[in-house]
Amino acid sequence: MTVTHKPPPPVTPDGRYIVVRGRLWRRTNPHLDADRRETLVAELMQARRAVGIAGRSGDTGALAAARARVHAAKVALGERGPVWWSDGAPDQNRRMARNTDYADWYAALEGQN
């Protein structure tokens, strides 16, 4: 069996976002030290597993708690909440790339495929 790997998603020129199916998603704060990042990613993965378990069990309280853990981990990683850059550029997280300041870059990227 041949295993094929998808290429990594494109990263905006400033390194702030990845693009998945045309939508911008904020990247993890690159200023986090490696140990802190690893701890937070482990917590995020545990919280995501807890979301799945709670969802399958129908336990709405556990589901809400697990989703809150996911959110807290993502905020700590810099993927949600206050932006991690300091130049005053607005957050364009979750917006379609074609409708953002990255529209020209994204159009050129799409033209390569």
Secondary structure, 3 states (H helix, E strand, C coil): CCCCCCCCCCECCCCCEEEECCEEEECCCCCCCHHHHHHHHHHHHHHHHHHHHHHHHCCHHHHHHHHHHHHHHHHHHCCCCCCCCCCCCCCCCCCEHHHCCCHHHHHHHHHCC
